[in-house]
Amino acid sequence: MAKVLEGPGMGLMKKWGIAVPHYVVVSSVEELTKLSDAQTWLRDSKLVAKAHEALGSRLKLGLVKVGLDLAGATAAIREMLGREVGSITVSQVIVSEMIPHKDEYYAAVKSAREGAEILVANCGGVEVEANWDRVKKLKVEVGHTPAPDTLEQLAREAGFSKAMATKVAAFLGRLFACFDNEDAQYLEVNPVVAREGDGELVAVDAVTLLDADARFRHPDWTFQFAAEFGRAYTKNELDVMAVDAKIKGSVKFIEIPGGDTAMLPAGGGASVYYSDAVVARGGKLANYAEYSGDPPDWAVEVLTEKVCSLPGIKNIIVGGAIANFTDVKKTFGGIIAGFRKAKAEGKLAGAKIWVRRGGPREQEGLEAMRALRGEGFDIQVFDRHTPLTDIVDMALQKKS
């Protein structure tokens, strides 16, 4: 699951016919000035400026300004950019038109065990949190699409008049279409407002969570996902994410500053198992990583290069449990190529490599790993008969 910032989240909803305010995302005052020359709404509308970062409580932090003219938005951008909140530095601001309205509503679609659940309330903003009993829900089974009359009945149950219920039902139908077609796991619009003048329902704020592993199905997902750890992604992390988006299978990489034990395991289960074992034995992780689903060798090579680039590493733990279909020799070929490149660049001086793996073509893969000893690598290789925790014990000198 990956969070999408407000700007691209609004863009996805607009794609599926949901009305959203005019908006721009800028990283400098100069950028806003250039945009205002071409987009008249920036000069003629009341504006809202918000820090475009994965931050909670932006209003309390002074990172939301409302009722601005262009000069006020310019001042707000100048004030927000570069501000540090925890480990996040504000690098972008979203400026949108302020939609005149009286009433606010709530709408969401979220994943559920049975498929999805649609939520709606005739109150919104902060009010919905204190009145959660007013939120009405509709379960939708996998592969099904809710009928318009079913959505209208849901809106009526939430307290909307017949005329408004018809509008709300149409809004919910478009929101569900966005959720279903964009591989979303959670979409929330709070608030939805009825615009004064024409009464059209407009999404003025959004929370969007997508299935990051579905990116290969969506060539228009050109946006970056929001960082999940309260900081911006590093260049190496972004490079691996770019590879992951292009391949069958998966490669993952997250840096953990200050650690000296690097991880290069196969599969999410093995990754968590090894990581827990390192921490339980007093080790310091330098990263989280995994390759799974039989990724191509070139993708595993890129991941290996990033792992080998971690500063101060003393041990690299490679492998995993017994694979069902991942070709051990092929994926090890990518790791070996990455090791050779890193060694040629002087990145593995003093690092010990520990390998444990089982699965299709494991003996060929393990023999190829053992052959690295003749090239000057400090490497120990074990097959499926060695417990995973023994590798960690040996790496951390807990067991001889």
Residue, then its C-alpha position, 0 to 999 in steps of 0.5 A: m500500500a502506498k500513499v499518494l499526495e493530494g495533487p496526483g490523488m485529485g488528478l486520478m479522481k478528475k480522470w474518473g469524472i469527479a469535480v475537483p478544484h483548479y490546483v497547481v503544485v509548485s516548488s518555488v515562488e517563481e513557478l507560481t508566478k509563471l503559472s499565474d500568467a497563463q491560468t486566470w483562476l490564480r488571479d481571480s479566485k480566493l485561494v488555499a495553500k497547503a504544504h504538499e507533503a505526507l504530514g498530519s495536522r497541517l492546519k495546526l502546524g500552520l501549513v494550511k492557509v485559506g482565503l488568500d489572493l495571489a499575493g497571499a498565496t505567494a507569501a504562504i509559499r515563501e513561508m512554507l518552503g524549506r520548513e522542517v517538520g520532524s525529518i520532513t522538509v517541505s519542498q512543495v506547496i499545493v495551491s487550489e481555488m477555494i470553493p464557495h459552499k455552505d454544507e460539507y459531506y464525507a465519502a470514502v471507499k476502502s478495501a475489505r475482506e469481501g471486496a470493498e466498502i463504500l462509506v458516506a455521511n451528510c456531515g464532513g470535515v472535522e464534524v464527521e469524526a465526532n459523529w461517526d454513527r452518522v456514517k452509512k456503509l455499503k459492502v460490495e463483493v469482489g467483481h461487482t459494481p454497485a447499482p445507481d439505485t443502491l447507491e441512492q438508497l445508501a445516500r437516503e439512509a445517510g440523511f440526504s434529501k431525494a434530490m441531493a441523494t441522486k447527486v450523492a449516488a452519482f458521486l459515489g459511483r464515480l468514486f467507486a469507479c476510481f477506486d476499482n480501476e486505479d487499484a486503490q486500497y483506500l480513497e477518502v474525500n473529506p470534505v465533499v462540498a456542494r458548490e454555491g451557484d450550480g450545486e455540483l459536488v466537488a472533492v476539495d480534499a482527498v486521501t489516496l492509497l494505492d497498491a504500489d505493486a500495480r504500477f506496471r498496469h498504469p502508465d499514467w502513474t507518473f507521480q512519486f508515492a509519498a515516503e512512508f517513513g516520515r522522510a523523503y525517499t533517497k535516490n537509491e530507494l527511488d531507483v529501486m522503486a523505478v525498477d520495481a514498477k517495470i518488472k514481473g516480480s518485485v524488488k524492494f529497498i529501504e535504507i536504515p542509517g547507522g547499521d552495519t548488517a545489510m540484508l538481501p533476502a528473497g521474499g517478504g517473509a524471509s526479509v522480515y524473519y532475517s531482520d527480526a533475527v538480526v535485531a533480536r541478536g543485537g545487530k544493527l540493520a543497514n537496510y530492508a530489502e527483498y526480491s520475490g516473484d522470480p524477478p529478472d536477473w538485471a533487476v536483482e543486480v540493480l538491487t544488489e548494487k544499492v545494497c553494496s553501496l550502503p556505508g559501513i557495512k560489515n555483513i551482507i546476508v543473502g538468500g531466504a527459505i526454499a523457493n517454490f518457483t523463483d529460479v535460484k541460479k538466475t537470481f543469484g546471477g544478478i546478485i553475483a554481477g552486482f557483487r562483482k561491480a561493487k567490488a570493482e568499485g571498492k565498495l565491499a572492502g572488509a565486508k563478509i557475505w553470508v548465503r543461504r538458499g533453497g529452491p529450483r536450481e539451487q545447487e547450480g546457484l550455490e556453486a556459482m556463489r562459492a566460486l566467488r571465493g576464487e575472486g577474492f570475496d569473503i563469502q560463506v555459502f549454505d544450502r537448505h539444510t542450514p537453519l536461517t537463524d544460524i546464518v545470522d548467528m554466524a554473521l554476528q559471531k554468536k555461533s562458530 
